[in-house]
Amino acid sequence: MSLNANPETLLERVKADGDESSAHSLLQAFFAGYPIERLRELLQSTNEATVRSGAWLASELGSRVAPLLGDLNLLLGHSSRYVRFFALDGVLAGASVRDGAVVSRALRLLHDPDGAVRWKAANFAARASGEQLAAAARFLDQPELATNLKWLLAQDDDIDRAGLVARLHSSERLMRVFAWAAAARQARHDRTLLEEAMLSEDAEISSLAREWLGFDEPPDASARRE
């Protein structure tokens, strides 16, 4: 597909059947100045293939996707795991301190029934800014999630190494996930906490730590298609 193709033509092709070649060309059109609001036509489509392409595009656009946070918020509850997976990237890149409700919904996907989405949500918790997480805290109505998020935010200011290690080996899954996220947030300065996480008997935690330490490749997003 030519990068010189008319963006409107590309948009219509993606709307019709989620055409991947046209989606890649449309991404370049957005970077070149095509109005980001036009992506809303894909995100709001009832055609699953179209929404998938829209979610992928949103994940690639970085902070440019900020005007579409309301649409991404809805996609966090989409029936397609592929859509939820990539909507998380869009929220991470586009959310500001005014989008606490959206960030809180993203964190709720730590409970998602799909392992790939839980992996992405755990990475979201590790990569989100302190400001994004603090904004989300006001909207969390699940006590366990709220308590663990409060603990995670405290670690950004004053790491409790012994407490973190104890949580990595807790019998509570969510406690283990947030402990891993805290270890990942410290990895730039101290990799030893992730090395401890890598020893976890929880396969998800061990795998997350191995990926961050570079021992395993991150999941291939293309393999996430149903």
C-alpha positions as CSV (number, residue, x, y, z in Angstrom):
1,M,0.0,0.0,0.0
2,S,1.5,3.3,-1.0
3,L,2.2,5.8,1.8
4,N,0.9,8.4,-0.6
5,A,-2.6,6.9,-0.7
6,N,-5.4,9.3,0.3
7,P,-6.0,9.0,4.0
8,E,-9.7,9.0,3.5
9,T,-9.4,6.0,1.2
10,L,-7.2,4.2,3.7
11,L,-9.7,4.9,6.5
12,E,-12.6,3.5,4.4
13,R,-10.5,0.3,3.6
14,V,-9.8,-0.2,7.3
15,K,-13.4,0.4,8.2
16,A,-14.6,-2.1,5.7
17,D,-12.5,-5.1,7.0
18,G,-9.7,-4.0,9.2
19,D,-7.2,-4.3,6.4
20,E,-3.7,-4.4,8.0
21,S,-1.8,-3.0,5.1
22,S,-4.1,0.0,4.9
23,A,-3.9,0.4,8.7
24,H,-0.1,0.6,8.6
25,S,-0.3,3.3,5.9
26,L,-3.0,5.1,7.9
27,L,-0.7,5.2,10.9
28,Q,1.8,7.1,8.8
29,A,-0.9,9.4,7.7
30,F,-1.8,10.2,11.3
31,F,1.9,10.9,12.1
32,A,1.9,13.2,9.0
33,G,-1.0,15.3,10.4
34,Y,-4.2,13.5,9.4
35,P,-6.7,14.4,12.2
36,I,-6.5,12.0,15.1
37,E,-10.2,12.3,15.7
38,R,-10.8,10.3,12.5
39,L,-9.6,7.3,14.4
40,R,-12.8,7.4,16.4
41,E,-14.6,6.0,13.4
42,L,-12.6,2.8,13.9
43,L,-12.8,2.7,17.6
44,Q,-16.5,3.0,17.6
45,S,-17.2,0.4,14.9
46,T,-19.4,-2.6,15.5
47,N,-17.1,-4.6,13.1
48,E,-14.6,-6.5,15.4
49,A,-11.9,-6.5,12.7
50,T,-12.2,-2.8,12.4
51,V,-12.0,-2.2,16.1
52,R,-9.0,-4.4,16.4
53,S,-7.2,-2.3,13.8
54,G,-8.3,0.9,15.6
55,A,-7.0,-0.4,18.9
56,W,-3.7,-1.3,17.3
57,L,-3.4,2.2,15.8
58,A,-4.2,3.8,19.1
59,S,-1.4,1.8,20.7
60,E,1.1,3.1,18.2
61,L,0.2,6.8,18.3
62,G,1.7,7.7,21.7
63,S,0.4,10.8,23.4
64,R,-1.4,11.9,20.2
65,V,-4.2,9.5,21.2
66,A,-5.2,11.6,24.3
67,P,-8.3,13.1,22.7
68,L,-9.7,9.6,22.3
69,L,-9.4,8.5,26.0
70,G,-13.1,8.2,26.3
71,D,-13.3,5.8,23.4
72,L,-10.4,3.8,24.8
73,N,-12.1,3.6,28.2
74,L,-15.0,1.8,26.6
75,L,-12.6,-0.5,24.7
76,L,-11.1,-1.7,28.0
77,G,-14.3,-3.6,28.4
78,H,-14.5,-5.0,24.8
79,S,-15.2,-8.6,24.3
80,S,-12.0,-9.1,22.2
81,R,-8.9,-9.7,24.3
82,Y,-6.9,-8.2,21.4
83,V,-8.8,-5.0,21.7
84,R,-8.4,-4.8,25.5
85,F,-4.7,-5.6,25.1
86,F,-3.9,-2.7,22.8
87,A,-6.4,-0.3,24.4
88,L,-4.1,-0.5,27.5
89,D,-1.2,0.9,25.5
90,G,-3.3,3.8,24.3
91,V,-4.4,4.6,27.9
92,L,-0.9,4.4,29.2
93,A,0.4,6.8,26.5
94,G,-2.5,9.2,26.5
95,A,-3.8,9.5,30.1
96,S,-3.2,12.6,32.1
97,V,-3.9,13.4,35.7
98,R,-7.5,14.3,34.6
99,D,-8.1,10.7,33.4
100,G,-8.0,8.9,36.7
101,A,-11.2,7.1,36.0
102,V,-9.8,5.6,32.8
103,V,-6.5,4.6,34.5
104,S,-8.5,2.9,37.3
105,R,-10.4,0.9,34.8
106,A,-7.1,-0.1,33.1
107,L,-5.8,-1.4,36.5
108,R,-8.9,-3.5,37.0
109,L,-7.8,-5.6,34.1
110,L,-5.3,-7.1,36.5
111,H,-8.2,-9.4,37.2
112,D,-8.9,-10.1,33.5
113,P,-9.7,-13.7,32.7
114,D,-7.3,-13.7,29.8
115,G,-3.6,-14.2,30.6
116,A,-2.3,-11.9,27.8
117,V,-4.5,-9.0,29.1
118,R,-3.3,-9.6,32.6
119,W,0.3,-9.5,31.4
120,K,-0.4,-6.2,29.7
121,A,-2.2,-4.8,32.7
122,A,0.8,-5.7,35.0
123,N,3.1,-3.9,32.6
124,F,0.7,-1.0,32.7
125,A,1.1,-0.8,36.5
126,A,4.9,-1.0,36.2
127,R,5.1,1.7,33.5
128,A,2.4,4.2,34.5
129,S,3.7,7.4,36.0
130,G,3.1,8.1,39.7
131,E,0.8,10.9,38.7
132,Q,-1.4,8.6,36.6
133,L,-1.5,6.0,39.4
134,A,-2.3,8.7,42.0
135,A,-5.2,10.0,39.9
136,A,-6.6,6.4,39.6
137,A,-6.5,5.9,43.3
138,R,-9.5,8.2,43.8
139,F,-11.7,6.0,41.6
140,L,-10.9,2.5,42.8
141,D,-13.8,0.9,44.5
142,Q,-12.2,-2.5,45.1
143,P,-10.5,-2.4,48.5
144,E,-7.8,-5.0,47.7
145,L,-6.8,-3.1,44.5
146,A,-6.9,0.3,46.2
147,T,-4.8,-1.0,49.1
148,N,-2.2,-2.5,46.9
149,L,-2.0,0.6,44.7
150,K,-1.5,2.8,47.7
151,W,1.4,0.5,48.7
152,L,2.9,0.7,45.2
153,L,2.8,4.5,45.2
154,A,4.6,4.5,48.6
155,Q,7.4,2.4,47.2
156,D,8.1,5.1,44.6
157,D,9.0,7.4,47.4
158,D,10.7,5.0,49.9
159,I,11.3,1.4,48.8
160,D,10.7,-1.2,51.5
161,R,12.9,-4.0,50.2
162,A,12.1,-6.5,52.9
163,G,8.4,-5.9,52.6
164,L,8.5,-6.1,48.8
165,V,10.3,-9.4,48.9
166,A,7.8,-10.7,51.4
167,R,4.9,-9.6,49.1
168,L,6.5,-11.3,46.1
169,H,6.0,-14.6,47.9
170,S,2.6,-13.8,49.4
171,S,-0.3,-16.2,49.1
172,E,-2.3,-13.3,47.6
173,R,-2.0,-13.0,43.9
174,L,-2.7,-9.3,43.6
175,M,-0.1,-8.6,46.3
176,R,2.5,-10.5,44.3
177,V,1.6,-8.6,41.1
178,F,2.0,-5.2,42.7
179,A,5.3,-6.3,44.4
180,W,6.5,-7.3,40.9
181,A,5.4,-3.9,39.6
182,A,7.3,-2.2,42.4
183,A,10.4,-4.2,41.6
184,A,10.1,-3.3,37.9
185,R,9.7,0.4,38.7
186,Q,13.0,0.2,40.6
187,A,14.9,-1.8,37.9
188,R,16.6,1.2,36.4
189,H,18.6,1.6,39.7
190,D,18.4,-1.9,41.2
191,R,17.8,-5.2,39.3
192,T,18.2,-7.5,42.3
193,L,14.5,-7.2,43.2
194,L,13.5,-8.4,39.8
195,E,16.0,-11.2,40.2
196,E,14.1,-12.2,43.3
197,A,10.8,-12.0,41.5
198,M,12.2,-14.3,38.8
199,L,12.4,-17.0,41.5
200,S,8.7,-16.8,42.3
201,E,6.7,-20.0,42.2
202,D,4.0,-17.9,40.5
203,A,4.6,-18.6,36.8
204,E,3.1,-15.2,35.7
205,I,5.4,-13.3,38.1
206,S,8.5,-15.3,37.2
207,S,7.8,-14.8,33.5
208,L,7.2,-11.0,33.9
209,A,10.5,-10.7,35.7
210,R,12.4,-12.7,33.1
211,E,11.1,-10.5,30.3
212,W,12.1,-7.3,32.1
213,L,15.5,-8.7,32.8
214,G,15.9,-9.7,29.1
215,F,15.9,-13.5,29.5
216,D,12.7,-14.0,27.7
217,E,11.2,-12.2,24.7
218,P,8.0,-10.2,25.4
219,P,4.8,-11.8,23.9
220,D,4.3,-11.2,20.2
221,A,1.3,-9.0,19.9
222,S,0.4,-10.6,16.5
223,A,0.0,-13.9,18.3
224,R,-2.8,-12.4,20.5
225,R,-5.3,-12.4,17.7
226,E,-8.2,-14.8,18.4
